[in-house]
Amino acid sequence: MLIETQKNRNHFAPDTPALPFRAELLPPRKPSACSHMGEADCQQAAVETVFDASETGLVVRWIRTASSGTPAVHPLYGPERGDKWWYIADTTPGSWLQLGLKQPCTAEQLRAAVVENNLPALLRKIEPAVGDMFVVEAGTVHALGPGLTIVEIARGNDDAIPLTATDAAQLAQISQQTTLVPSPIASLPGDHLPFRIACEMLGPEQRVMLMDPLAAVAVVEGSGTFGNRPYEAGQCWQFNGPLTTRAIEPTVLIIAERCEPNPDRANMWRIRS
């Protein structure tokens, strides 16, 4: 991923080839109850607006929470493994989220906490601020509290397992698919995850060139143009770069691209001039 400040160019070589460019405004799915917060409370806990950036294999969600959601976990193993990333777009006083365990526990302790409805006591509670970012890796127990607006980037499906009292087979699956040791809080995905993220903040009349083969762009706030097409807050776009971007109002963009996990590959890079 390359983000480069646009230069003024007055002269072009006669044989300069035309660069590929395509920016597609994605339509949202119909807003619905948040699918990954548990059947028991999803109708009241949160509402999400979903954008399918199908060519990238990524999904962008705006999640707005009204009350506390049920702790859940994305499978750690198998084709349903789920990794995602959160950007905190807005908060209200007293809002919070839970992300990962406070201290190591055994599978038996985890199952007991689920059965006794005492799982929140094991989890790390965070009071986020606007602009905070969190990687939610597969196997990490997580829950959203009330009063949050979150932009979420995830792979295609959202097969989270709600951690509620269930039968023995389901409890065994929960303990097998959950990370039982705390992990450091990360703000951006590492090279071992299947997508990369950049958060770009532009001032009024600032121009940048976004250069990427294929990416999803979420407009958190602001207005401006992608090429000759206007954008505004709350939208999601899918584009093939290079993409000339001009901010009219102060703008926050989240740029996400799918990648093959590779520990030797740089997470992302940026050049400014």
PAMI-247454 format. One record per residue (C-alpha): z, x, y. Coordinates in steps of 0.05 Angstrom, whole numbers, always signed. Layout:
BEGIN
zz,xx,yy
Z,X,Y
...
//
This chain:
BEGIN
zz,xx,yy
+0,+0,+0
-20,+28,+68
+1,+1,+135
-33,+37,+192
-30,+25,+267
-98,+4,+290
-133,+53,+336
-183,+36,+391
-251,+54,+363
-310,+54,+411
-362,+90,+370
-383,+79,+298
-433,+119,+257
-497,+79,+245
-487,+82,+170
-414,+59,+171
-411,+9,+113
-382,-60,+122
-311,-63,+94
-291,-120,+47
-245,-171,+78
-217,-237,+55
-156,-274,+78
-139,-340,+43
-85,-387,+69
-48,-412,+7
-28,-486,+3
+44,-499,-17
+63,-539,-77
+99,-603,-63
+171,-587,-44
+218,-600,-102
+288,-589,-128
+299,-515,-141
+279,-503,-213
+323,-443,-228
+391,-469,-208
+409,-511,-268
+393,-583,-286
+463,-607,-270
+462,-591,-197
+390,-572,-178
+377,-639,-145
+430,-625,-92
+435,-549,-91
+369,-527,-62
+298,-545,-43
+241,-496,-51
+170,-491,-26
+126,-452,-73
+61,-414,-60
+20,-389,-119
-15,-324,-103
-50,-330,-169
-97,-271,-162
-38,-224,-152
+3,-255,-209
+60,-267,-159
+95,-329,-134
+126,-335,-64
+183,-385,-55
+219,-408,+7
+288,-431,-18
+336,-470,+26
+404,-482,-4
+450,-540,+12
+506,-527,-38
+526,-477,-91
+480,-467,-151
+497,-453,-223
+498,-378,-242
+436,-360,-281
+401,-300,-311
+328,-282,-324
+314,-256,-394
+322,-182,-400
+276,-174,-460
+210,-203,-484
+150,-232,-449
+194,-279,-408
+228,-220,-374
+236,-240,-301
+247,-195,-240
+248,-220,-169
+266,-201,-98
+301,-237,-41
+294,-232,+35
+348,-268,+75
+310,-307,+129
+369,-348,+155
+443,-360,+142
+498,-406,+166
+571,-387,+176
+605,-378,+109
+541,-373,+68
+542,-328,+7
+507,-307,-56
+530,-276,-121
+492,-218,-152
+513,-180,-214
+581,-166,-246
+639,-136,-207
+659,-94,-267
+636,-82,-338
+651,-136,-389
+638,-147,-463
+593,-200,-493
+655,-237,-516
+685,-237,-446
+619,-263,-417
+615,-319,-468
+687,-338,-456
+676,-341,-381
+615,-386,-391
+653,-434,-438
+714,-436,-393
+670,-446,-330
+702,-383,-300
+639,-341,-292
+642,-336,-215
+706,-296,-221
+667,-241,-256
+611,-237,-205
+601,-196,-142
+602,-241,-81
+562,-222,-19
+559,-253,+50
+489,-233,+72
+460,-226,+141
+390,-243,+165
+342,-188,+144
+382,-167,+83
+340,-154,+21
+361,-156,-52
+327,-138,-117
+346,-186,-173
+328,-150,-237
+321,-185,-304
+388,-191,-338
+427,-195,-273
+471,-256,-266
+460,-288,-198
+475,-351,-159
+460,-377,-89
+513,-408,-45
+502,-459,+10
+469,-449,+78
+416,-397,+59
+342,-393,+72
+310,-342,+26
+240,-316,+16
+233,-299,-58
+178,-257,-90
+173,-263,-166
+125,-258,-223
+90,-321,-245
+142,-362,-281
+215,-375,-267
+247,-382,-335
+319,-371,-314
+374,-387,-364
+431,-427,-331
+498,-400,-353
+533,-464,-373
+575,-482,-433
+527,-489,-492
+525,-483,-567
+536,-418,-606
+462,-400,-611
+451,-408,-536
+514,-369,-520
+489,-312,-564
+422,-313,-527
+459,-310,-460
+499,-248,-480
+437,-214,-509
+395,-225,-446
+448,-206,-395
+465,-138,-367
+539,-127,-380
+551,-70,-332
+547,-72,-255
+484,-41,-224
+476,-15,-153
+450,-64,-102
+378,-46,-85
+339,-71,-25
+268,-55,-50
+238,-54,-120
+237,+13,-156
+177,+41,-193
+200,+10,-258
+188,-61,-233
+121,-97,-234
+112,-108,-159
+120,-71,-93
+146,-99,-27
+139,-79,+46
+173,-114,+103
+135,-105,+168
+162,-123,+237
+113,-127,+294
+125,-134,+368
+83,-178,+415
+10,-154,+419
+23,-100,+367
-36,-88,+320
-35,-58,+250
-86,-49,+195
-61,-71,+127
-101,-37,+72
-91,-61,+1
-137,-83,-55
-99,-147,-65
-33,-173,-38
+7,-235,-19
+33,-239,+52
+91,-285,+72
+99,-299,+146
+174,-304,+157
+170,-312,+232
+122,-304,+289
+49,-319,+302
-15,-280,+309
-81,-268,+274
-105,-239,+208
-175,-217,+227
-200,-278,+265
-155,-328,+230
-89,-351,+262
-24,-347,+224
+44,-378,+238
+115,-377,+209
+126,-408,+141
+56,-393,+114
+35,-351,+55
-32,-315,+50
-70,-278,-3
-117,-223,+20
-162,-166,+1
-156,-109,+51
-168,-80,+99
-135,-134,+140
-131,-126,+216
-67,-159,+240
-48,-175,+312
+20,-204,+330
+22,-253,+388
+96,-267,+381
+148,-222,+347
+129,-225,+274
+162,-210,+207
+114,-203,+148
+131,-192,+75
+74,-158,+38
+77,-159,-38
+30,-131,-90
+31,-130,-165
+31,-62,-199
+40,-31,-267
+110,-3,-274
+105,+72,-273
+163,+120,-258
+115,+173,-233
+81,+127,-182
+107,+125,-111
+140,+58,-93
+100,+51,-29
+77,+92,+29
+64,+81,+102
+23,+120,+154
+30,+106,+228
-8,+138,+285
//
